[in-house]
Amino acid sequence: MESQLDPMKDDLPLMANTNYMLVRHYVLDLDVDFKSKVIQGIIVLFFETGSHYLKTSSSGKECCQSQFDETCKVKPCEPCYMPMTTVSACSPKLEYNDFAVCGKGEEDTSDKNGNHSNEAQASGISSSKDICDIQNHGNKDFLLVLDCCDLSVLKVEEVDVAAVSGIEKFTRSAQLTDVSKKLENLSNQIVHELVTLPADRWKEQLYYFTRCSQAPGCGELLFTTGTWSLEIRKSGVQTPTDFPHAIRIWYKTKPEGRSVTWTTDQSGRPCVYTMGSPINNRALFPCQEPPIALSTWQASVRTAADFVVLMSGENSAEPVQLQEGIMSWYYYVTMPMPASTFTIAVGCWQEVKQQGFTAAMQTNTKFSLPSSQADFRWHEEICGHVEYPCRFQDPAARLEAVIPYRVFTPHCLMECCEEYLLQLIPQCLSAAYTTLGTHPFSRLDVLIVPSNFSSLGMASPHIIFLSQSVLSGGSQLCGTRLCHEIAHAWFGLAIGARDWTEEWLSEGFATFLEDVFWARAQQLSHDEVKGLQELKALLRWRRLRDEVQNSEEELQVLRPKKESTGETSESGASIVKHGLKAEKVFMQVHYLKGYFLLRSLARTIGEASYLSSLRKFVHKFHGQLVLSQDFLCMLLEDIPEEKESGLTAESIFQNWLDTSGIPKPLLEEGETWKESRLVQQVSGEVTKWIRTNQMMRKSGKKRRRLDEVVFQKLLPDQLVLLLESLLEVKTLCPRILQCLEKTYHLREQDAEVRHRWCELIVKHKYVPGYEDVEKFLREDQAMGVYLYGELMVNEDVKQQELAHKCFAAAREHMDASSAKVVAEMLF
């Protein structure tokens, strides 16, 4: 397939042939070296034979082809739910120097293109095309394909799990499963029994995964690396059933790797973290990227003693000293999730602890839910996912409104975190629990990441990254963003999209729920909630309108593959449409159109009924992968009267998901929010500013009149609307801009407000405000990308110099997608 890929296209290939072999568990053993900026080590992968292969082989069909044949045919995937008899289920949801693997005696045999091989590989595998040709004949060696990019793979070998002491109990049992009985290879029998152990034996399972990962090798495997994949075969093995189900890979990251970023934190200390790259984690470790490849993992990470390792893990790891100056950190997860959700951050982080506030006080808050909330009691039903230690079946977890949490940050931001963030977390967690019920994950770490982070936040299992931009200007932005990321625990992680092109299933839900969570966290009245949500809806409508006017139509479609959504090739490989398009990272269309669809549904059936349906959806589909129709069909089944009135899944696809532009139902609703009291209040203030501006332009000497105008105090979202409205005024005189800043203390407001202030400065070439623009581009990189374009479009020499100066200072550590977009604006 790789030879057929067009490198100029923006689609991201998912190469792994998951229909033939499926990773069930990863064991990572890594060293993080800041001096050479390399992560290196060993990964052991435990597989099961893919369900598709088992089905087709039992019917006598030939199925061990390469992931795409010459015609690139695709076939529909399995049904949208994940039956308990097949694979496990759960879901997703942004400069190093090479050196040899230490202690292994292996040499780096990479050629100038970065390809690697064992000595045994001299027998003939030389390129991806050769392998595909061999495979397509259907009678040669089976080829295992993993997603891999920008890694130096040094060695691949089969693991002799049968050599582990005590492991024989898994094959002595008279209770061998039917699948195991069909496996002629003893090691493969052991691996199958190990990966399918019952949930209540998870500790034993982790123990034996560790033991097996340390077992001796029993033969090197042939391999080659392509642009997007690592391809492995064992000479003479022609089927996935006979292929080794436990393999060990020695590898190290490469300088151009895009899955992690090496940078410095706000205190000037070195750090490295996964930043939500478009290519996910394939440049961090070889893996299976397709969402269907749900797995558990455990990882040991060694680094210098000054550093703290945070990771997606159920346990709050405590470091163990291995030798002087070197510490080891160990994390694990028992809930199967895509490899893309694996997250790591290593730095000199400091834990923020509130004075006089003990750990016992900040955790284990319990609620006794009233019997009237019957929809919280669906836990009595059997879960629909494969077996794992599920919190929805744990009586204690079901009553835990606030899960244990910790906050980490660079030292210089500790006071900021203590002032707002630390106080907000329990309020937001409790509000989320009140809305959706059981927290899917047992604990939460929140980390303030470096200033080059390209988003305001990112959620992963057990850990949330937040930008430093959310910390300034009060609690509004910090609280809403925290609520958004907490919502992803349910929508994006516990329930994920079967097809990654349906991002709205994650981002649309999180955007809708952030308003619900934040209102409950603040304990607002019904009228207050209504007013604030109408104001927020208007702001989002304006943002969606602007984005639709300034982006490619094909990027505005929430379900770009339409009826083909969820389909894969014969092998399980597929593509993420537009997944590599740099500007897509900064688009909000999936957030906004998804939010407006959900808001429309809530208004149609009533918010109480709608939230009840969301809770039902969570209980039915947690631990599983879904498509849009799974949610829509369940919702419409609950409200048959709406179906009769013409609200159908097909009409929703047509109006909301399968077309570009602003949905027709939303065009009709857009004007109604302008009548909101909070919006009307802003309109009055805008009128005052416009009149004052006209007066000042006619007679600049009459200074007293400006001082006589009384302006009302505005909420942060009202300030955003005010500044956006003033951006539509052709000319504002310098004194008006000066008075605006002084009246609302704009330099002290949150990043959303300051962003609009910077836009006003740029539009009106307000030189005294250029320092504010420079500060914003330096400290708020998550939001400042398009300010560069505005600085360039005015064709003002000073503004263009400012843009080039700021980019030159930030470029080295800037996120790759951000740097690409900005460079296109400037050069």
C-alpha positions in Angstrom: 0.0 0.0 0.0 2.8 2.5 0.9 4.0 2.5 -2.7 0.5 3.7 -3.8 0.2 6.5 -1.2 0.4 10.0 -2.6 2.7 12.0 -0.2 1.1 15.2 -1.4 -2.3 14.2 -0.1 -3.5 15.2 3.4 -5.0 11.8 4.4 -3.4 9.9 7.3 -2.9 6.2 6.5 -3.7 3.6 9.2 -1.6 0.8 8.0 -2.0 -1.9 10.6 -3.7 -5.1 9.4 -5.9 -5.4 12.5 -8.3 -7.8 10.8 -5.6 -10.5 10.8 -3.8 -9.8 14.1 -4.9 -7.6 17.0 -2.7 -6.2 19.7 -4.2 -6.8 23.2 -1.4 -5.6 25.4 1.8 -3.5 25.3 4.7 -3.7 27.7 7.0 -0.7 27.3 10.5 -0.5 28.9 11.9 2.9 28.1 14.8 5.3 28.9 14.3 9.0 28.5 17.6 10.9 27.9 17.4 14.7 27.9 21.0 15.1 27.0 20.6 13.4 23.7 16.9 14.0 23.4 16.0 10.3 22.7 13.5 7.9 24.0 14.8 4.4 23.5 14.1 0.9 24.7 12.0 -2.2 24.2 8.3 -2.8 23.5 6.7 -6.3 23.8 3.4 -6.8 22.0 0.9 -9.5 22.8 -1.6 -10.4 20.0 -4.7 -12.3 19.2 -5.6 -13.6 15.8 -8.0 -11.1 14.3 -11.7 -11.9 14.4 -12.1 -11.3 10.6 -9.4 -13.8 9.8 -10.9 -16.4 12.1 -14.3 -16.0 10.4 -13.0 -16.1 6.8 -10.5 -18.9 7.5 -13.2 -21.1 9.0 -15.2 -20.6 5.8 -12.3 -21.6 3.7 -11.7 -18.2 2.1 -8.2 -16.9 1.5 -7.6 -13.7 3.5 -3.9 -13.1 4.2 -3.5 -10.3 1.7 -1.7 -7.1 2.1 -3.8 -4.3 3.6 -4.8 -2.9 0.2 -4.8 -4.9 -3.0 -4.4 -3.3 -6.4 -7.9 -2.1 -6.6 -7.9 -0.6 -3.0 -11.3 -2.2 -2.4 -12.9 -1.6 1.0 -15.5 -3.7 2.8 -17.9 -2.7 5.5 -16.6 -3.2 9.0 -18.2 -5.3 11.7 -21.5 -3.9 13.3 -21.2 -0.7 15.3 -21.2 -2.3 18.7 -18.5 -4.5 20.1 -19.9 -7.9 21.1 -18.3 -9.5 24.1 -17.1 -12.5 22.0 -14.8 -10.3 19.8 -12.2 -7.7 20.5 -12.1 -5.4 23.5 -13.8 -2.2 23.5 -13.2 1.4 24.6 -12.0 4.4 22.8 -10.1 7.5 22.0 -10.2 10.5 21.3 -2.0 16.5 19.1 15.2 16.9 17.8 17.0 14.1 19.1 20.5 12.7 18.5 20.8 9.0 17.6 22.7 6.6 19.8 22.9 2.9 20.1 20.6 0.9 22.3 22.6 0.7 25.5 23.4 -2.5 27.2 22.1 -4.6 24.3 25.3 -4.8 22.2 23.3 -3.9 19.0 24.6 -1.6 16.4 22.4 1.0 14.6 22.3 -0.5 11.1 20.2 2.2 9.6 20.8 3.2 6.1 20.5 6.8 4.9 16.8 6.4 4.6 16.3 5.1 8.1 15.6 1.5 7.2 16.8 -1.2 9.6 17.2 -4.9 9.4 18.5 -7.9 11.3 21.4 -9.8 9.7 19.0 -12.5 8.8 17.1 -10.1 6.6 19.6 -10.5 3.8 17.3 -13.2 2.4 15.4 -10.7 0.4 13.0 -8.2 2.0 14.0 -4.9 0.6 11.0 -2.7 0.3 7.3 -2.4 1.2 6.4 -2.9 -2.5 8.3 -6.2 -2.6 6.5 -7.4 0.5 3.1 -6.4 -0.9 3.9 -8.3 -4.1 4.9 -11.4 -2.1 1.8 -11.2 0.0 -0.6 -10.7 -2.8 0.2 -14.1 -4.2 -1.6 -15.5 -1.2 0.8 -18.4 -0.8 3.9 -16.9 0.8 4.8 -15.7 4.3 2.2 -13.8 6.3 3.1 -10.2 6.9 2.3 -8.4 10.2 2.0 -4.6 9.6 2.3 -2.1 12.4 1.9 1.6 12.3 5.3 3.2 12.7 6.9 6.5 11.6 10.2 8.2 12.2 11.5 5.4 14.5 14.9 3.5 14.3 13.9 -0.1 14.7 17.0 -2.1 15.6 15.8 -5.7 16.2 12.6 -7.7 16.2 12.3 -11.2 17.8 9.8 -13.8 18.9 9.4 -14.1 22.7 9.5 -17.6 24.2 6.7 -17.1 26.7 6.7 -20.9 27.3 10.0 -20.5 29.1 8.4 -18.5 32.0 8.2 -20.5 35.2 4.7 -21.3 36.3 3.2 -20.3 32.9 2.4 -23.9 32.1 -0.8 -23.7 34.3 -2.4 -21.8 31.4 -2.1 -24.8 29.1 -2.6 -27.6 31.6 -6.2 -26.5 32.1 -8.9 -28.7 30.8 -10.8 -25.5 30.2 -8.8 -24.4 27.2 -10.9 -22.2 24.9 -11.8 -23.4 21.4 -9.5 -20.7 20.0 -6.5 -22.0 22.0 -7.2 -25.6 21.0 -6.8 -24.6 17.3 -3.4 -23.0 18.0 -0.7 -25.5 17.4 2.0 -23.3 18.8 2.3 -23.6 22.6 3.4 -20.0 23.1 0.4 -18.8 21.1 -1.9 -20.9 23.3 -0.4 -19.3 26.4 -0.7 -15.8 25.0 -4.4 -16.4 24.1 -5.2 -17.7 27.6 -3.3 -14.8 29.2 -5.0 -12.0 27.2 -8.5 -13.5 27.9 -8.2 -14.0 31.6 -11.3 -12.8 33.5 -11.4 -9.3 34.8 -11.1 -10.3 38.5 -7.7 -11.8 37.7 -6.2 -8.6 36.4 -3.4 -8.4 38.9 -2.3 -12.0 38.0 -2.6 -11.0 34.3 -0.3 -8.0 34.7 2.2 -10.1 36.7 2.5 -12.6 33.9 2.6 -9.9 31.2 5.6 -8.6 33.0 7.2 -12.0 33.3 6.5 -12.9 29.7 8.0 -9.6 28.5 11.3 -10.6 30.2 11.3 -14.1 28.7 14.2 -15.0 26.4 13.9 -14.6 22.7 13.5 -17.7 20.4 14.5 -16.3 17.0 14.8 -13.1 15.2 12.1 -12.0 12.8 12.6 -10.4 9.4 11.4 -6.8 9.2 11.5 -3.6 7.1 10.4 -0.1 7.8 8.4 2.1 5.4 7.3 5.7 5.6 4.3 4.8 7.7 4.8 1.2 8.8 6.9 -1.5 10.3 6.4 -4.8 8.4 7.4 -8.1 10.1 7.4 -11.7 8.9 8.7 -15.1 10.0 10.1 -17.3 7.3 7.8 -20.2 6.5 4.8 -18.9 8.5 1.9 -18.2 6.2 -1.1 -17.5 8.5 -1.8 -15.1 11.4 -2.7 -18.2 13.5 0.8 -19.5 13.3 2.6 -16.2 13.5 4.2 -15.4 16.9 1.6 -13.9 19.2 4.3 -12.3 21.4 7.1 -10.2 19.8 9.8 -7.9 21.2 11.0 -4.8 19.4 14.2 -2.8 20.2 13.8 0.8 18.9 14.6 4.4 19.5 12.9 7.7 18.5 14.4 9.8 15.7 15.1 13.6 15.4 12.2 14.2 13.1 9.7 12.2 15.2 6.4 14.1 15.5 4.7 12.2 18.3 6.6 13.9 21.1 8.1 17.3 21.5 11.3 18.2 23.4 11.2 21.7 24.7 11.6 23.7 27.9 8.9 24.5 30.4 8.0 28.0 31.7 10.7 27.8 34.3 13.4 27.1 31.6 13.7 23.4 32.6 13.9 20.6 29.9 10.8 18.5 29.3 9.2 16.1 26.8 5.6 15.3 26.2 3.1 13.8 23.7 1.3 16.8 22.3 -1.6 15.3 20.4 0.2 15.0 17.1 -1.9 14.3 14.0 0.2 11.1 13.6 -0.7 10.1 17.1 1.9 7.8 18.8 3.4 5.9 15.9 6.6 8.0 16.2 6.8 7.1 20.0 6.4 3.3 19.7 5.3 0.8 16.9 1.6 0.1 17.4 -1.7 -0.5 15.8 -3.4 2.9 15.3 -6.9 2.0 14.0 -9.5 2.6 16.7 -10.6 -1.0 16.6 -7.2 -2.0 18.1 -8.1 -1.5 21.7 -5.5 -2.7 24.1 -4.2 -2.4 27.7 -0.6 -1.4 28.5 2.0 -1.1 31.2 5.2 0.9 31.1 8.4 1.3 33.0 10.1 4.6 32.3 13.6 5.5 33.5 15.0 9.0 33.6 17.2 11.3 35.7 16.2 11.8 39.3 15.3 15.4 38.9 12.4 14.6 36.6 8.8 13.5 37.2 7.1 11.0 34.8 3.3 11.4 34.3 1.4 9.0 32.2 -1.9 7.5 31.3 -2.2 5.0 34.1 -4.6 3.8 36.7 -2.0 4.0 39.5 -0.3 7.1 40.9 3.2 5.9 40.3 5.9 6.3 43.0 9.5 6.5 41.7 12.0 3.7 42.5 15.7 4.5 42.6 17.6 2.0 40.4 21.0 3.6 40.8 22.4 6.9 41.9 20.7 9.7 39.9 18.3 7.4 38.0 14.6 6.8 38.9 12.1 4.4 37.5 8.4 5.0 37.2 5.8 2.3 36.5 2.2 2.8 35.2 -0.5 0.4 33.9 -4.1 0.4 32.6 -6.6 -2.4 32.6 -9.3 -0.8 30.5 -8.7 -1.5 26.7 -8.2 1.7 24.7 -6.6 2.8 21.4 -2.8 3.2 21.4 -3.4 6.9 20.3 -4.7 7.7 23.8 -1.4 6.7 25.5 0.1 9.9 26.9 3.4 10.7 28.6 4.9 13.9 30.0 8.4 14.0 31.6 9.7 17.2 33.2 10.6 18.9 36.4 7.0 19.2 37.4 6.0 20.3 40.9 2.8 19.0 42.5 0.5 21.8 43.7 -0.9 21.2 47.1 -3.3 23.6 48.8 -2.2 24.7 52.2 -3.9 22.9 55.0 -5.8 20.7 52.5 -5.1 17.0 52.9 -5.4 14.3 50.3 -8.2 12.7 52.2 -10.2 15.9 52.0 -9.9 16.2 48.2 -10.9 12.6 47.3 -13.6 10.1 47.8 -16.5 12.5 48.0 -19.6 10.2 47.9 -23.2 10.9 46.9 -26.2 8.9 47.8 -28.4 9.3 44.7 -32.2 9.6 45.2 -34.2 6.7 44.0 -36.0 9.0 41.5 -32.8 9.1 39.4 -33.5 5.7 38.1 -31.4 6.2 35.1 -28.3 6.0 37.3 -29.3 2.4 38.2 -28.6 0.8 34.8 -25.4 -0.6 36.3 -27.5 -3.6 37.3 -27.5 -4.6 33.6 -24.5 -6.4 32.1 -22.1 -4.1 30.4 -21.8 -4.4 26.6 -18.0 -4.3 26.3 -15.5 -7.1 26.7 -14.6 -8.0 30.2 -12.3 -5.7 32.1 -12.4 -4.2 35.7 -15.2 -1.8 34.9 -16.0 1.0 37.3 -19.7 1.0 36.2 -19.9 -2.4 37.9 -18.1 -1.3 41.1 -20.5 -0.2 43.9 -17.9 2.1 45.5 -17.0 3.8 42.2 -20.7 4.4 41.4 -20.9 6.7 44.5 -17.6 8.5 44.0 -18.5 12.1 42.9 -14.9 13.4 43.0 -12.2 11.0 42.0 -8.6 11.4 43.5 -6.8 14.2 41.6 -3.4 15.9 41.5 -2.1 19.0 39.8 1.4 19.4 38.4 3.0 22.5 36.9 6.4 24.2 36.3 7.5 25.8 39.5 6.9 29.4 38.3 3.1 28.7 37.8 2.4 27.1 41.2 0.7 30.2 42.7 -1.6 30.6 39.6 -2.7 27.0 39.8 -3.3 27.2 43.6 -5.4 30.4 43.1 -8.0 28.9 40.7 -7.3 25.5 39.2 -6.9 23.5 42.4 -10.2 24.9 43.7 -12.1 24.2 40.4 -11.3 20.6 39.9 -13.5 19.1 42.6 -16.4 21.4 41.6 -16.1 20.4 38.0 -15.7 16.6 38.7 -18.7 16.7 41.0 -20.8 18.5 38.3 -19.8 16.0 35.7 -20.8 13.1 38.0 -24.1 14.7 38.8 -24.8 15.0 35.0 -23.5 11.6 33.7 -22.9 9.4 36.7 -20.0 7.1 37.3 -16.5 8.4 36.4 -15.0 6.0 33.8 -11.5 6.5 35.2 -10.3 6.0 38.8 -8.1 9.1 39.2 -7.0 12.3 37.4 -3.7 14.2 37.0 -3.8 17.7 35.6 -0.6 19.1 34.1 0.1 22.7 32.9 2.1 22.0 29.8 4.7 24.3 28.1 3.7 27.4 26.2 4.3 25.8 22.8 1.3 23.5 23.4 -1.0 24.1 20.4 -4.4 23.7 22.1 -6.1 25.0 25.3 -6.4 21.4 26.6 -6.1 17.7 25.8 -7.7 14.8 27.6 -6.2 11.3 27.9 -7.0 8.4 30.2 -6.2 9.5 33.8 -4.5 12.8 32.7 -5.5 16.2 31.3 -3.1 18.7 29.7 -4.0 22.3 30.1 -2.4 25.3 28.4 -1.0 28.1 30.6 -3.4 30.4 28.8 -6.3 29.2 30.9 -4.7 30.3 34.2 -5.0 34.1 33.8 -7.9 36.5 34.0 -10.2 34.7 36.5 -11.9 31.4 36.7 -14.1 31.5 33.6 -11.8 30.2 30.9 -10.0 27.8 33.3 -13.4 26.3 34.5 -15.0 25.9 31.1 -11.9 24.3 29.6 -11.5 22.0 32.5 -15.1 21.0 32.1 -14.6 20.4 28.4 -11.6 18.0 29.0 -13.4 16.2 31.9 -16.3 15.6 29.5 -13.9 13.7 27.2 -13.6 11.0 29.9 -17.1 9.9 28.8 -17.2 11.1 25.2 -13.9 10.4 23.4 -12.3 8.0 25.8 -14.9 5.7 27.5 -17.0 6.0 24.3 -15.0 6.6 21.1 -15.6 7.0 17.4 -15.2 3.8 15.4 -14.1 6.1 12.5 -11.8 9.0 13.5 -13.3 11.2 10.8 -16.4 11.5 13.1 -14.6 13.8 15.5 -17.9 15.5 16.4 -18.8 12.5 18.5 -16.0 13.5 20.8 -15.7 17.3 20.4 -19.3 18.2 19.8 -20.4 16.3 23.0 -17.6 17.8 25.1 -18.5 21.3 23.9 -22.1 20.9 24.7 -21.4 19.3 28.1 -18.9 21.9 29.2 -21.7 24.4 29.5 -23.8 22.0 31.5 -21.0 21.0 33.8 -19.8 24.6 34.3 -23.3 25.9 35.1 -23.7 23.1 37.7 -20.2 23.7 39.1 -21.2 27.4 39.8 -24.6 26.4 41.1 -26.4 29.0 38.9 -30.1 29.5 38.8 -32.2 28.4 35.8 -32.5 32.0 34.5 -28.7 32.6 34.9 -28.0 29.4 33.0 -30.4 30.3 30.2 -28.9 33.7 29.7 -25.3 32.6 29.7 -25.9 29.7 27.4 -27.7 32.0 24.9 -24.8 34.3 25.0 -22.4 31.4 24.5 -24.5 30.1 21.6 -24.3 33.5 19.8 -20.5 33.6 20.2 -20.2 30.1 18.8 -22.6 30.9 16.0 -20.4 33.9 15.0 -17.3 31.7 15.1 -18.9 29.0 13.0 -20.1 31.6 10.5 -16.6 33.1 10.2 -15.0 29.6 9.9 -17.4 28.5 7.2 -16.6 31.7 5.2 -12.9 31.2 5.5 -12.3 27.4 5.1 -12.5 24.8 2.4 -16.0 23.3 2.1 -14.8 19.7 2.3 -13.3 20.4 5.8 -16.7 21.6 7.0 -18.4 18.2 6.7 -18.8 16.3 10.0 -19.1 12.9 8.3 -16.8 13.3 5.2 -17.0 9.6 4.3 -20.8 9.6 4.5 -22.2 6.1 3.9 -18.7 4.7 3.8 -18.0 5.8 7.4 -16.5 2.9 9.4 -15.4 0.9 6.4 -12.0 -0.5 6.2 -9.9 -2.6 3.7 -9.9 -6.4 3.7 -7.0 -6.3 6.2 -8.4 -3.6 8.5 -6.3 -0.7 7.1 -7.9 2.6 6.3 -7.3 6.3 6.1 -8.2 9.3 8.2 -9.5 11.8 5.7 -7.7 15.1 5.9 -5.8 13.8 8.9 -2.5 15.5 8.0 -3.9 18.8 6.9 -2.1 21.3 9.1 -4.8 24.0 9.2 -7.4 21.4 10.3 -5.8 21.3 13.7 -7.0 24.9 14.3 -10.5 24.4 12.9 -13.5 24.4 15.3 -16.2 23.1 12.9 -16.5 19.7 14.5 -16.8 21.3 17.9 -19.3 23.9 16.8 -21.6 22.1 14.4 -21.6 19.1 16.8 -22.5 21.4 19.7 -25.3 23.0 17.7 -26.7 19.7 16.7 -26.8 18.4 20.3 -28.2 21.8 21.5 -31.0 21.5 18.8 -31.8 18.0 19.9 -31.9 19.1 23.6 -34.3 21.9 22.8 -36.5 19.6 20.7 -37.0 16.9 23.4 -36.4 19.0 26.5 -33.1 19.2 28.4 -34.1 16.9 31.2 -35.2 14.1 28.9 -32.1 14.7 26.7 -29.6 14.5 29.6 -31.4 11.3 30.7 -30.9 9.9 27.2 -27.2 10.8 27.4 -26.8 8.9 30.7 -28.6 5.9 29.1 -26.2 6.1 26.1 -23.2 6.2 28.5 -24.4 3.1 30.3 -25.1 1.3 27.1 -22.1 2.1 25.1 -19.2 2.8 27.6 -16.2 0.7 26.7 -17.3 0.5 23.1 -16.8 2.3 19.7 -19.7 3.9 18.0 -20.8 5.6 14.8 -23.2 8.6 14.6 -26.1 6.3 13.9 -25.6 4.5 17.2 -26.3 7.6 19.1 -29.1 9.0 16.9 -31.0 5.7 16.6 -30.9 5.2 20.4 -32.1 8.7 21.0 -34.9 8.6 18.5 -36.1 5.2 19.8 -36.6 7.0 23.2 -38.7 9.7 21.6 -41.0 8.0 19.0 -43.3 11.1 18.9 -40.4 13.1 17.3 -39.9 10.4 14.7 -43.5 10.8 13.7 -42.9 14.6 13.3 -40.1 14.0 10.7 -37.0 14.0 12.9 -35.1 11.0 11.6 -31.5 9.9 11.5 -31.6 10.4 7.7 -32.8 14.0 8.1 -30.1 14.7 10.6 -27.4 13.3 8.3 -28.7 15.4 5.5 -29.0 18.7 7.4 -26.2 18.4 9.9 -23.5 15.8 9.2 -23.1 15.2 5.5 -23.1 18.8 4.2 -20.8 21.8 4.4 -21.8 25.2 5.5 -24.1 26.3 8.3 -27.0 23.8 8.8 -30.4 25.1 7.6 -32.1 24.7 11.0 -29.3 26.8 12.6 -29.7 29.6 10.1 -33.3 30.1 11.3 -32.2 30.1 15.0 -29.2 32.4 14.7 -31.2 35.7 15.2 -33.1 34.6 18.3 -30.1 34.8 20.7 -29.7 38.5 20.0 -32.8 39.1 22.2 -31.1 37.6 25.3 -30.8 40.1 28.2 -27.0 39.6 28.4 -26.6 40.1 24.6 -28.9 43.2 24.7 -26.7 44.6 27.5 -23.6 44.3 25.3 -25.5 45.9 22.4 -26.2 48.9 24.5 -22.5 49.2 25.4 -21.4 48.8 21.8 -23.7 51.7 20.9 -22.1 53.9 23.6 -18.6 53.1 22.3 -19.6 53.8 18.7 -21.2 57.2 19.6 -18.3 58.2 21.8 -15.9 57.3 19.0 -17.8 59.4 16.5 -17.8 62.3 19.0 -14.0 62.0 19.5 -13.3 61.9 15.8 -15.3 65.1 15.2 -13.8 67.0 18.1 -10.7 65.4 19.7 -10.4 68.3 22.1 -13.6 67.6 24.1 -12.0 65.1 26.5 -14.5 65.7 29.3 -17.3 64.1 27.4 -15.5 60.7 27.3 -15.0 60.8 31.0 -18.7 61.5 31.5 -19.9 58.3 29.7 -20.7 55.5 32.2 -19.9 52.0 31.0 -21.3 48.9 32.7 -19.3 46.1 34.1 -19.4 43.0 31.7 -18.8 39.3 32.1 -15.9 37.7 30.2 -18.1 36.3 27.4 -19.8 39.7 27.2 -16.4 41.3 26.8 -15.6 38.9 24.0 -18.9 39.9 22.2 -18.2 43.6 22.8 -14.8 43.5 21.3 -15.9 41.3 18.3 -18.7 43.8 17.7 -16.2 46.7 17.8 -14.0 44.8 15.3 -16.8 45.4 12.8 -16.4 49.2 13.2 -14.3 50.6 10.4 -12.3 53.1 12.4 -11.7 53.5 16.2 -9.5 56.4 17.2 -6.5 55.8 19.5 -8.2 57.5 22.5 -11.1 55.1 22.3 -8.7 52.1 22.3 -6.9 53.5 25.2 -10.1 54.1 27.1 -11.3 50.5 26.2 -8.2 49.0 27.8 -8.5 51.2 30.9 -12.3 50.7 31.4 -12.2 46.9 31.2 -8.6 46.2 32.3 -8.1 44.2 29.1 -4.5 43.3 29.8 -5.7 41.4 32.9 -8.6 39.5 31.3 -8.5 35.9 30.2 -6.9 34.8 26.9 -10.2 34.8 24.9 -10.7 38.5 25.7 -7.1 39.4 25.2 -7.1 37.7 21.8 -9.9 40.0 20.6 -8.1 43.0 22.2 -5.0 42.1 20.1 -7.1 41.9 17.0 -8.4 45.4 17.6 -4.8 46.6 18.1 -3.7 45.1 14.8 -6.7 46.3 12.8 -6.3 49.9 14.0 -2.5 49.9 14.1 -2.5 51.0 17.7 1.2 51.2 18.4 1.0 51.4 22.2 -0.7 48.0 22.1 2.0 46.2 20.1 3.7 45.0 23.4 0.4 43.3 24.2 0.4 41.5 20.8 4.0 40.4 21.3 3.3 39.1 24.8 0.2 37.2 23.5 2.1 35.5 20.7 4.8 34.5 23.1 2.7 33.2 26.0 -0.6 32.2 24.3 0.7 30.1 21.4 -2.4 27.9 21.6 -4.5 30.8 20.4 -2.2 33.2 18.5 -1.6 31.5 15.2 -4.0 33.5 13.1 -2.8 36.8 14.7 0.3 36.3 12.5 -1.9 36.4 9.4 -3.6 39.6 10.6 -0.3 41.2 11.2 0.8 40.4 7.6 -2.4 41.3 5.8 -2.4 45.0 6.8 0.9 45.4 4.8 2.2 47.6 7.6 6.0 47.5 7.9 6.0 47.7 11.7 3.4 44.9 12.1 5.2 42.7 9.6 8.4 43.2 11.5 6.6 42.3 14.7 5.3 39.1 13.2 8.7 38.0 11.9 10.3 38.9 15.3 7.8 36.8 17.3 8.0 33.9 14.9 11.8 33.8 14.9 11.7 33.7 18.7 9.1 31.0 19.0 9.7 28.8 15.9 12.3 26.4 17.4 9.9 25.1 20.0 6.7 25.7 18.2 4.3 22.9 17.4 4.9 21.5 13.9 1.4 22.2 12.6 1.5 25.7 14.0 4.9 26.5 12.6 3.8 25.3 9.1 0.7 27.4 9.1 2.5 30.5 10.4 5.4 30.0 7.9 2.9 30.0 5.0 1.4 33.3 6.2 4.8 35.0 6.6 6.9 33.7 3.7 
